[in-house]
Amino acid sequence: MRKTTKRIKHILLGMSLILITAMGFAQEAILFTFDNVNITTDGPDTFYEIDVMIETTNAGSFKLGSGQLYFNYNTTAFGANIVSNNGLDITFPEGEYIAGQYVDGGPPLPIYSNFIENDNTASRFSWAFSQTYSESTFANANVTPTAAKLCHLKLKFVDPNAAPMLMFEDGGTFDDQFFTACGSENSGPFDTADCTNYPGNQITNDSFDSSVPVLSIDSLDSIAIVKTYPIPTKGLLYVDINYNCDYAMTDLNGKLITKGVFLNGTNQIDLSRYDAGVYFLRLTSSKRTQIKKIIIE
């Protein structure tokens, strides 16, 4: 009887250890989706714009490390080799997209860098990034059960009448390309990531949903309803617009320069105190998101 009781205790202990071990090595699970699709134009050019979203599917949260995504598209709509033909723009303004996130406090240091866009095939492109600063440099998990914007895609049409057919590529070597943040949790607030000695975990449970929100008729309106002048400007920038919207201007690195609200009619922004260069003015309303390139002399 004592031997039987002892054996049962050993079995229960073994089962407990297995359960604890399994819990300790539970893997993060992530889902990639699309959202906020818009058709925009700039002069004679028409663009397909959409946000790439990321979320966890197992109720967990984690800090994102490095990653890579692949996208298939319709070459009739956008042409072949969209990257080498300058038909693709991927942005991630700080404060709005995970890929543009800065370290907590201190100088504006971007957590992620080494962004690479490549033509994987004539009808598929890839986008990759790596982690520069340690996981200790930002306190909160940035991938949660609530879908968050990872980056923004802007594809230039060669035929606006053709279906975009933009889809995530998955399966085989295209899966499991994301990692949790690396670096010691005890490193300093501005330390770079030591991924050799403190590697992140590879996320081996990822899924993709390429369904796209339906475009409203209003989303197909031409950006001609927005006029910005003078371009280039040395001081005041005038914006004629026929709807109310929020605006945000960023530099080429995605750093926020100024933001506010435009009302239906003629608006102006004083840009005289900003450095000469190229900036992007993003106009956002409930019906559309549009971007204009601004040049300050």
C-alpha positions as CSV (number, residue, x, y, z in Angstrom):
1,M,0.0,0.0,0.0
2,R,2.8,2.4,0.9
3,K,4.6,1.5,-2.3
4,T,1.4,2.2,-4.3
5,T,0.9,5.6,-2.6
6,K,4.6,6.5,-3.1
7,R,4.3,5.6,-6.8
8,I,1.1,7.8,-7.2
9,K,2.9,10.7,-5.6
10,H,5.8,10.3,-8.0
11,I,3.4,10.2,-10.9
12,L,1.6,13.3,-9.8
13,L,4.9,15.1,-9.2
14,G,6.1,14.2,-12.7
15,M,2.8,15.4,-14.2
16,S,3.2,18.7,-12.3
17,L,6.7,19.2,-13.6
18,I,5.6,18.5,-17.1
19,L,2.8,21.1,-16.8
20,I,5.0,23.7,-15.3
21,T,7.6,23.1,-18.0
22,A,5.0,23.4,-20.7
23,M,3.7,26.6,-19.2
24,G,7.2,28.1,-19.0
25,F,7.8,27.4,-22.7
26,A,4.4,28.5,-23.9
27,Q,4.8,30.2,-27.3
28,E,3.4,33.6,-28.3
29,A,0.9,33.4,-31.1
30,I,0.4,36.3,-33.5
31,L,-2.0,37.3,-36.3
32,F,-1.3,39.7,-39.1
33,T,-4.2,41.6,-40.8
34,F,-4.9,44.6,-43.0
35,D,-6.9,47.7,-42.1
36,N,-7.6,51.3,-43.1
37,V,-7.5,50.8,-46.9
38,N,-7.6,54.0,-49.1
39,I,-7.2,55.0,-52.7
40,T,-5.3,58.3,-53.0
41,T,-3.8,60.3,-55.8
42,D,-1.0,62.8,-56.0
43,G,-1.0,64.7,-59.3
44,P,-1.3,62.1,-62.1
45,D,-0.4,59.2,-59.8
46,T,-2.8,56.9,-58.0
47,F,-1.9,54.9,-54.9
48,Y,-3.2,52.0,-52.9
49,E,-2.6,52.6,-49.2
50,I,-3.2,50.2,-46.3
51,D,-2.1,49.5,-42.7
52,V,-0.5,46.2,-41.6
53,M,-1.8,45.2,-38.2
54,I,-0.4,42.8,-35.6
55,E,-2.0,41.2,-32.5
56,T,-1.7,38.2,-30.3
57,T,-4.2,35.4,-30.5
58,N,-3.5,33.7,-27.2
59,A,-4.4,36.5,-24.8
60,G,-0.8,37.2,-24.1
61,S,1.4,40.3,-24.7
62,F,5.0,40.8,-25.5
63,K,7.7,43.2,-26.7
64,L,8.4,42.9,-30.4
65,G,12.0,42.2,-31.7
66,S,12.9,41.7,-35.3
67,G,10.7,40.5,-38.1
68,Q,10.1,40.0,-41.8
69,L,6.9,39.9,-43.9
70,Y,6.2,38.9,-47.5
71,F,3.4,40.3,-49.7
72,N,2.0,39.1,-53.0
73,Y,0.3,41.6,-55.4
74,N,-1.3,41.9,-58.8
75,T,1.3,43.0,-61.3
76,T,-1.4,44.2,-63.7
77,A,-2.3,46.8,-61.0
78,F,1.2,47.7,-59.8
79,G,3.7,46.4,-62.3
80,A,6.4,43.8,-61.8
81,N,9.3,44.3,-59.3
82,I,7.5,47.1,-57.5
83,V,10.5,47.9,-55.2
84,S,13.1,48.3,-57.9
85,N,10.7,50.3,-60.0
86,N,10.1,52.8,-57.1
87,G,6.4,51.8,-56.8
88,L,6.4,51.0,-53.0
89,D,6.7,53.3,-50.0
90,I,6.6,51.8,-46.5
91,T,6.2,54.2,-43.6
92,F,5.7,54.0,-39.8
93,P,5.4,57.5,-38.1
94,E,6.4,57.5,-34.5
95,G,3.5,57.4,-32.1
96,E,1.2,55.7,-34.5
97,Y,3.1,52.5,-35.7
98,I,5.1,49.9,-33.8
99,A,7.9,50.0,-36.3
100,G,8.4,53.7,-35.6
101,Q,8.5,53.4,-31.8
102,Y,11.1,55.2,-29.8
103,V,12.7,54.3,-26.5
104,D,11.0,55.5,-23.4
105,G,12.1,59.0,-22.4
106,G,15.5,60.7,-23.2
107,P,16.6,61.4,-26.8
108,P,14.4,60.2,-29.7
109,L,16.1,56.9,-30.4
110,P,14.2,54.5,-32.7
111,I,13.9,51.0,-31.2
112,Y,13.9,49.4,-34.7
113,S,16.1,50.0,-37.7
114,N,17.7,48.3,-40.7
115,F,14.5,48.4,-42.7
116,I,14.9,46.5,-45.9
117,E,12.5,46.2,-48.9
118,N,13.2,43.7,-51.6
119,D,11.6,42.2,-54.7
120,N,11.4,38.6,-53.6
121,T,9.9,37.7,-57.0
122,A,8.3,39.8,-59.8
123,S,5.0,39.7,-58.0
124,R,6.1,39.5,-54.3
125,F,8.1,41.9,-52.1
126,S,9.4,41.5,-48.6
127,W,9.9,44.0,-45.7
128,A,12.3,43.3,-42.9
129,F,13.5,45.1,-39.8
130,S,15.7,44.5,-36.8
131,Q,15.9,45.6,-33.2
132,T,18.5,48.2,-32.3
133,Y,17.8,49.0,-28.6
134,S,17.4,46.5,-25.7
135,E,14.1,45.4,-24.4
136,S,14.9,47.3,-21.2
137,T,14.6,50.6,-23.2
138,F,10.8,50.4,-23.4
139,A,8.6,49.3,-20.5
140,N,5.4,48.2,-22.1
141,A,4.6,45.3,-24.4
142,N,3.8,46.6,-27.8
143,V,2.1,43.5,-29.2
144,T,-1.2,42.7,-27.4
145,P,-4.6,41.1,-28.1
146,T,-5.7,44.4,-29.5
147,A,-4.7,44.9,-33.1
148,A,-2.0,47.6,-33.5
149,K,-0.5,49.2,-36.6
150,L,2.9,47.8,-37.5
151,C,3.5,49.7,-40.7
152,H,1.8,51.5,-43.6
153,L,2.0,50.3,-47.2
154,K,1.7,52.7,-50.2
155,L,1.7,51.0,-53.6
156,K,1.7,53.0,-56.8
157,F,-0.8,51.9,-59.5
158,V,0.2,51.4,-63.1
159,D,-3.5,50.5,-63.7
160,P,-5.9,51.9,-61.1
161,N,-8.8,49.9,-62.7
162,A,-7.1,46.6,-61.9
163,A,-7.7,44.7,-58.6
164,P,-4.8,45.2,-56.1
165,M,-5.0,41.5,-54.8
166,L,-2.5,42.4,-52.1
167,M,-2.0,39.3,-49.8
168,F,0.3,38.1,-47.2
169,E,2.6,35.2,-48.3
170,D,2.6,32.4,-45.7
171,G,3.6,28.8,-45.4
172,G,7.0,27.1,-45.6
173,T,10.0,29.4,-45.3
174,F,7.7,32.5,-45.1
175,D,6.4,31.6,-41.7
176,D,8.0,32.1,-38.3
177,Q,10.0,35.2,-39.2
178,F,9.3,37.2,-36.1
179,F,11.0,37.2,-32.7
180,T,10.3,38.7,-29.3
181,A,12.6,41.5,-28.1
182,C,16.2,40.6,-27.3
183,G,18.6,42.1,-24.8
184,S,19.0,41.9,-21.0
185,E,16.0,43.2,-19.0
186,N,18.6,44.6,-16.6
187,S,20.5,46.7,-19.1
188,G,20.3,50.5,-19.1
189,P,17.6,52.7,-20.5
190,F,19.5,53.5,-23.7
191,D,21.6,50.3,-24.2
192,T,21.7,48.7,-27.6
193,A,20.3,45.2,-27.8
194,D,22.7,42.3,-27.0
195,C,20.9,39.7,-29.1
196,T,23.8,37.3,-28.9
197,N,23.9,36.7,-25.2
198,Y,20.2,37.6,-24.6
199,P,18.3,36.4,-27.7
200,G,14.6,36.8,-28.1
201,N,12.3,33.9,-28.8
202,Q,11.3,32.9,-32.3
203,I,7.5,33.0,-32.7
204,T,6.5,29.8,-34.3
205,N,2.7,30.3,-34.2
206,D,1.8,33.0,-36.7
207,S,-1.3,33.3,-38.9
208,F,-2.3,35.7,-41.7
209,D,-5.7,37.1,-42.8
210,S,-5.5,38.9,-46.1
211,S,-9.1,40.0,-46.2
212,V,-9.4,43.8,-46.8
213,P,-12.0,46.2,-45.4
214,V,-14.5,47.4,-48.1
215,L,-13.7,50.7,-49.6
216,S,-16.4,53.3,-49.3
217,I,-17.3,55.4,-52.3
218,D,-16.0,58.4,-50.4
219,S,-12.6,56.7,-50.2
220,L,-12.3,56.9,-54.0
221,D,-12.5,60.7,-54.0
222,S,-9.6,62.3,-55.7
223,I,-7.0,64.1,-53.5
224,A,-7.5,67.0,-55.9
225,I,-9.9,68.3,-53.1
226,V,-6.7,69.1,-51.2
227,K,-4.4,71.9,-52.5
228,T,-1.1,72.8,-50.7
229,Y,0.9,75.8,-51.7
230,P,3.5,77.2,-52.2
231,I,5.7,74.2,-52.8
232,P,8.5,74.7,-51.8
233,T,7.7,77.1,-49.0
234,K,9.9,79.3,-46.9
235,G,7.4,80.0,-44.2
236,L,3.6,79.8,-44.4
237,L,2.0,76.8,-46.0
238,Y,-1.6,77.1,-47.2
239,V,-3.9,74.1,-47.4
240,D,-7.2,74.4,-49.2
241,I,-9.5,71.5,-48.3
242,N,-13.2,70.7,-48.6
243,Y,-13.6,68.6,-45.4
244,N,-12.6,68.7,-41.8
245,C,-9.6,66.5,-40.8
246,D,-6.7,66.0,-38.4
247,Y,-3.2,66.6,-39.7
248,A,0.3,65.5,-38.7
249,M,3.6,66.4,-40.4
250,T,6.6,64.2,-40.1
251,D,10.1,64.3,-41.4
252,L,11.7,61.6,-43.6
253,N,12.6,59.5,-40.5
254,G,8.9,59.5,-39.3
255,K,9.5,62.0,-36.5
256,L,6.5,64.0,-35.7
257,I,7.0,67.7,-36.4
258,T,3.6,69.3,-35.8
259,K,0.0,68.3,-35.7
260,G,-3.4,69.9,-35.5
261,V,-6.8,70.2,-37.2
262,F,-7.8,71.6,-40.6
263,L,-11.3,72.9,-41.2
264,N,-13.2,73.0,-44.5
265,G,-11.7,76.0,-46.4
266,T,-8.3,77.6,-46.4
267,N,-5.9,76.8,-43.6
268,Q,-2.3,77.8,-42.9
269,I,0.7,76.4,-41.0
270,D,3.8,78.4,-40.1
271,L,6.8,76.3,-41.0
272,S,9.4,79.0,-40.8
273,R,11.0,77.6,-37.6
274,Y,11.7,74.2,-39.2
275,D,14.8,73.0,-41.0
276,A,14.9,72.9,-44.8
277,G,14.1,69.5,-46.2
278,V,11.3,67.1,-47.3
279,Y,8.4,66.4,-45.0
280,F,5.1,64.5,-45.2
281,L,1.7,65.9,-44.3
282,R,-0.8,63.3,-43.4
283,L,-4.5,64.2,-43.5
284,T,-6.8,61.9,-41.6
285,S,-10.6,61.9,-41.4
286,S,-13.2,59.2,-40.8
287,K,-13.4,58.6,-44.5
288,R,-9.9,58.8,-45.8
289,T,-6.2,59.2,-45.1
290,Q,-4.2,61.2,-47.6
291,I,-0.5,62.2,-47.7
292,K,1.1,65.2,-49.3
293,K,4.9,65.8,-49.7
294,I,6.0,69.2,-48.4
295,I,9.3,70.9,-49.2
296,I,10.7,73.6,-46.9
297,E,13.5,75.8,-48.3
